[in-house]
Amino acid sequence: MTFTQMEVFLKIVQTGSFTKAGEEIGLSQSAVSHAIAGLESELGFRLIQRNRSGIRITPDGKRILPYIHQIFRLKEQIKQEAASITGLQTGTVRVGTFPSVSAKWLPSILKQYQSQYPSIEVELREGGYEEVEKWIRTGAVDLGFIPFPMKETEVHTERLKNDRLVLLLPQGHPLHRHPSPSIEQLAEVPFIMPKKGCDIHIYRLFNEKNLKPRIRFEIEDDHTIVAMVQAGLGASILPEMTLPNELEHVHFVLLGEEIYRTIGIAAPSSDSLSPAAKKFWETAVAWVKGEVDSNHASH
């Protein structure tokens, strides 16, 4: 069992293709197939199934995957520890993130981190909440930003910020005259429900009052939701961090009952963090908490 064989397996899982995996690693497709065949032969079972519709990781392959991630994580830790012993700061940090964190936090965090550690490479993987949680659980990333608390309890986490959920109303909507509209009032208007994320908090608000929202559309993309509100198609509720810096033709209103999504940072375990990943964790936490404190001071 070689590092090349295991790397090929990881790349196939990541890219969903033997050809793309070979291109990223610099191997021919036949060499990729040979590497997988050799690894499967040594392990004694199939890792990848290929058919007309593409490739699929087998159940046995899924059981092996976290251990291979762990091997490469340990290899990276050894490399970085050796670099710190010799006075060098090198390595790679793999970070999982979701769009609003990518847009609002990461540019500043990365700028600060790379000014301090210019030789450390940062790899970003962006996805939805569930994808990022899965990457953390399996070790596909060293650390990631997540909705807090994470479903998986056996991980190392830290709370970062409460991101307020706000009501968006079309321009001229009568509810905007109320300083803090109630859920009862909101239940009377057409509603655009965000999918995969803050919908859990929104449904809880209505359920607590034994009410149901008048859902007109269910939309996953935040920019589409804002555009639909601008077009007068309904009201919606979104986290502040997801909103564009300038909102036109939309009323931004605070609800009578404040609700938040809480954002945190997580890693498979505190021991799994390489020196470079620890520095990224510390930089991210310090920047976010500094930003939160400065916002409180300005209020």
C-alpha positions as CSV (number, residue, x, y, z in Angstrom):
1,M,0.0,0.0,0.0
2,T,1.7,3.2,-1.2
3,F,1.0,6.9,-0.7
4,T,0.5,7.2,-4.5
5,Q,-2.2,4.5,-4.5
6,M,-4.0,6.2,-1.6
7,E,-3.7,9.6,-3.2
8,V,-5.2,8.3,-6.4
9,F,-8.2,6.9,-4.4
10,L,-8.7,10.2,-2.7
11,K,-8.6,12.2,-6.0
12,I,-11.0,9.8,-7.7
13,V,-13.5,10.3,-4.8
14,Q,-12.9,14.1,-4.9
15,T,-13.2,14.5,-8.7
16,G,-15.6,11.7,-9.5
17,S,-13.4,10.7,-12.4
18,F,-10.4,8.5,-13.2
19,T,-9.3,10.9,-15.9
20,K,-9.6,14.1,-13.8
21,A,-7.8,12.4,-10.9
22,G,-4.9,11.5,-13.2
23,E,-4.7,15.0,-14.6
24,E,-4.5,16.5,-11.1
25,I,-1.9,14.1,-9.9
26,G,0.0,13.9,-13.2
27,L,-0.7,10.2,-14.1
28,S,-2.1,8.6,-17.1
29,Q,-5.6,7.0,-16.9
30,S,-4.0,3.5,-17.1
31,A,-1.6,4.4,-14.3
32,V,-4.6,5.5,-12.2
33,S,-6.5,2.3,-12.9
34,H,-3.4,0.3,-12.1
35,A,-2.9,2.1,-8.8
36,I,-6.5,1.5,-7.7
37,A,-6.3,-2.2,-8.8
38,G,-3.2,-2.6,-6.7
39,L,-4.8,-1.0,-3.6
40,E,-7.9,-3.1,-4.0
41,S,-5.9,-6.2,-4.4
42,E,-3.9,-5.5,-1.2
43,L,-7.0,-4.6,0.8
44,G,-9.0,-7.6,-0.5
45,F,-12.1,-5.7,-1.6
46,R,-13.4,-3.3,-4.2
47,L,-13.1,0.5,-3.5
48,I,-14.6,1.9,-6.7
49,Q,-17.3,0.6,-9.0
50,R,-17.5,1.8,-12.6
51,N,-20.5,1.7,-14.9
52,R,-22.0,3.6,-17.7
53,S,-23.3,6.4,-15.5
54,G,-19.9,7.0,-13.9
55,I,-18.1,5.9,-10.8
56,R,-19.3,5.1,-7.3
57,I,-17.4,4.5,-4.1
58,T,-18.4,1.2,-2.5
59,P,-19.6,0.8,1.1
60,D,-16.3,-0.8,2.0
61,G,-14.5,2.2,0.3
62,K,-16.5,4.6,2.4
63,R,-15.4,2.8,5.6
64,I,-11.7,3.0,4.5
65,L,-11.9,6.7,3.3
66,P,-11.6,8.4,6.8
67,Y,-8.5,6.4,7.6
68,I,-6.8,7.4,4.4
69,H,-7.7,11.0,5.1
70,Q,-6.1,10.6,8.5
71,I,-2.9,9.1,7.1
72,F,-2.5,12.1,4.8
73,R,-3.3,14.5,7.7
74,L,-0.6,12.9,9.8
75,K,1.8,13.1,6.9
76,E,1.1,16.8,6.6
77,Q,1.5,17.2,10.4
78,I,5.0,15.5,10.3
79,K,6.0,17.7,7.4
80,Q,4.9,20.9,9.2
81,E,6.3,19.9,12.6
82,A,9.7,19.2,10.9
83,A,9.4,22.6,9.2
84,S,8.8,24.3,12.6
85,I,11.7,22.5,14.2
86,T,14.0,23.8,11.5
87,G,12.5,27.3,11.7
88,L,10.5,27.2,8.5
89,Q,6.8,27.8,8.2
90,T,5.5,25.7,5.4
91,G,2.6,23.4,4.6
92,T,-1.0,23.3,3.4
93,V,-4.2,24.0,5.3
94,R,-7.5,22.6,3.9
95,V,-10.5,24.8,4.9
96,G,-14.2,24.0,4.5
97,T,-16.5,27.0,4.1
98,F,-20.0,28.0,3.0
99,P,-20.8,31.0,0.8
100,S,-21.6,33.8,3.3
101,V,-18.4,33.1,5.3
102,S,-16.4,32.9,2.0
103,A,-17.7,36.4,1.0
104,K,-17.8,38.2,4.3
105,W,-15.0,36.7,6.4
106,L,-12.4,34.8,4.4
107,P,-10.9,37.7,2.4
108,S,-9.8,39.5,5.5
109,I,-8.8,36.3,7.4
110,L,-6.8,35.0,4.4
111,K,-5.1,38.4,4.0
112,Q,-4.0,38.5,7.6
113,Y,-3.0,34.8,7.7
114,Q,-0.9,34.9,4.5
115,S,0.8,38.1,5.6
116,Q,2.0,36.3,8.7
117,Y,2.6,32.9,7.0
118,P,3.4,33.5,3.3
119,S,4.8,30.1,2.7
120,I,1.7,28.2,3.9
121,E,-0.8,27.3,1.1
122,V,-4.5,27.5,1.9
123,E,-6.9,25.2,0.0
124,L,-10.6,26.2,0.2
125,R,-13.5,23.9,-0.4
126,E,-16.9,25.6,-0.5
127,G,-20.2,23.8,0.0
128,G,-23.5,23.7,1.9
129,Y,-23.7,23.2,5.7
130,E,-24.0,19.4,5.4
131,E,-21.2,19.1,2.9
132,V,-18.8,21.0,5.2
133,E,-19.8,18.9,8.2
134,K,-19.2,15.8,6.2
135,W,-15.7,17.0,5.1
136,I,-14.8,17.7,8.8
137,R,-16.1,14.3,10.0
138,T,-14.2,12.4,7.3
139,G,-11.0,14.5,7.5
140,A,-11.4,15.8,3.9
141,V,-10.6,19.2,5.4
142,D,-8.4,20.2,8.3
143,L,-11.0,22.5,9.7
144,G,-14.2,24.3,8.6
145,F,-16.8,26.9,9.3
146,I,-20.1,25.4,10.4
147,P,-23.5,26.2,11.8
148,F,-23.2,25.8,15.5
149,P,-23.6,23.4,17.2
150,M,-22.5,20.7,14.8
151,K,-24.7,17.6,14.6
152,E,-21.5,15.5,15.1
153,T,-20.6,15.8,18.8
154,E,-17.2,14.1,18.7
155,V,-15.4,17.0,17.0
156,H,-13.4,20.0,18.3
157,T,-15.5,23.2,18.0
158,E,-15.6,26.8,19.0
159,R,-18.4,29.3,18.8
160,L,-17.7,32.4,16.7
161,K,-20.7,34.7,16.1
162,N,-24.5,35.0,16.3
163,D,-25.6,36.1,12.9
164,R,-29.0,37.8,13.2
165,L,-31.8,36.7,10.9
166,V,-33.8,39.7,9.4
167,L,-37.0,40.1,7.6
168,L,-36.9,41.3,4.0
169,L,-40.0,43.0,2.5
170,P,-40.7,44.4,-1.0
171,Q,-40.5,48.2,-1.3
172,G,-43.7,49.8,-0.1
173,H,-44.9,46.7,1.7
174,P,-47.3,47.7,4.6
175,L,-45.5,45.6,7.2
176,H,-42.4,47.8,6.9
177,R,-44.3,50.6,8.8
178,H,-44.2,48.3,11.9
179,P,-40.9,48.7,13.8
180,S,-40.9,45.0,14.7
181,P,-43.5,42.9,12.8
182,S,-44.8,39.8,14.6
183,I,-44.9,36.2,13.4
184,E,-48.7,36.5,13.4
185,Q,-48.5,39.3,10.9
186,L,-45.9,37.6,8.8
187,A,-48.1,34.5,8.6
188,E,-50.6,36.5,6.6
189,V,-48.3,37.4,3.7
190,P,-46.8,35.3,0.8
191,F,-43.4,34.0,1.9
192,I,-40.2,32.9,0.1
193,M,-38.7,30.1,2.2
194,P,-34.9,29.6,2.1
195,K,-33.9,26.0,1.7
196,K,-31.0,24.2,3.4
197,G,-30.0,26.4,6.3
198,C,-31.9,28.9,8.2
199,D,-35.3,27.3,7.3
200,I,-35.0,25.3,10.5
201,H,-35.0,28.5,12.6
202,I,-37.8,30.0,10.6
203,Y,-40.1,26.9,10.9
204,R,-39.4,26.9,14.6
205,L,-40.6,30.5,14.9
206,F,-43.9,29.7,13.2
207,N,-44.3,26.3,15.0
208,E,-44.0,28.0,18.4
209,K,-47.1,30.1,17.5
210,N,-48.9,27.1,16.0
211,L,-48.8,29.0,12.7
212,K,-47.8,28.0,9.1
213,P,-46.0,30.3,6.7
214,R,-47.8,31.0,3.4
215,I,-44.9,29.6,1.3
216,R,-45.0,30.7,-2.3
217,F,-41.6,29.6,-3.3
218,E,-38.8,27.5,-1.8
219,I,-35.4,28.8,-3.0
220,E,-31.8,27.7,-2.2
221,D,-29.8,30.6,-3.6
222,D,-29.8,33.7,-1.3
223,H,-29.3,36.1,-4.3
224,T,-32.4,34.7,-6.0
225,I,-34.4,35.2,-2.8
226,V,-33.3,38.8,-2.6
227,A,-34.2,39.3,-6.3
228,M,-37.7,37.8,-5.7
229,V,-38.3,40.1,-2.8
230,Q,-37.2,43.0,-4.9
231,A,-39.7,41.9,-7.6
232,G,-42.5,42.0,-5.0
233,L,-43.1,38.2,-5.0
234,G,-43.1,37.8,-1.3
235,A,-41.3,38.4,2.0
236,S,-38.4,36.3,3.3
237,I,-36.0,35.9,6.2
238,L,-32.3,35.7,5.7
239,P,-29.1,35.9,7.9
240,E,-27.5,39.4,7.8
241,M,-24.2,37.9,6.5
242,T,-25.9,36.6,3.4
243,L,-27.2,40.0,2.3
244,P,-25.4,42.2,-0.3
245,N,-23.8,45.4,1.0
246,E,-26.4,47.5,-0.8
247,L,-30.1,46.5,-0.8
248,E,-32.3,48.3,-3.4
249,H,-36.1,48.1,-3.5
250,V,-36.1,46.0,-0.3
251,H,-37.1,46.9,3.3
252,F,-34.7,45.5,5.9
253,V,-36.7,45.0,9.0
254,L,-36.0,43.4,12.4
255,L,-38.5,40.9,13.7
256,G,-40.3,41.3,16.9
257,E,-38.6,38.1,18.2
258,E,-34.9,38.1,17.5
259,I,-33.5,34.9,16.0
260,Y,-30.0,33.9,15.1
261,R,-28.0,31.3,13.3
262,T,-24.7,30.7,15.2
263,I,-21.5,30.2,13.2
264,G,-18.6,28.3,14.6
265,I,-15.3,26.7,13.5
266,A,-14.6,22.9,13.8
267,A,-11.9,20.3,13.3
268,P,-12.0,16.5,13.5
269,S,-10.2,16.8,16.9
270,S,-7.8,19.3,18.6
271,D,-5.0,16.8,18.2
272,S,-5.6,16.5,14.5
273,L,-4.7,20.1,13.8
274,S,-1.3,20.6,12.2
275,P,0.8,23.6,13.2
276,A,-0.3,25.5,10.1
277,A,-4.0,24.6,10.8
278,K,-3.7,25.7,14.4
279,K,-2.4,29.0,13.3
280,F,-5.3,29.4,10.8
281,W,-7.8,28.5,13.6
282,E,-6.2,31.1,15.9
283,T,-6.1,33.8,13.2
284,A,-9.8,33.1,12.2
285,V,-11.0,33.2,15.8
286,A,-9.1,36.4,16.7
287,W,-10.3,38.2,13.5
288,V,-14.0,37.2,13.9
289,K,-14.1,38.0,17.6
290,G,-12.3,41.3,17.0
291,E,-14.8,42.1,14.3
292,V,-17.7,41.3,16.6
293,D,-16.2,43.4,19.4
294,S,-15.7,46.4,17.1
295,N,-19.3,46.1,15.9
296,H,-20.6,46.1,19.4
297,A,-18.4,49.2,20.2
298,S,-19.8,51.1,17.2
299,H,-23.3,50.4,18.4
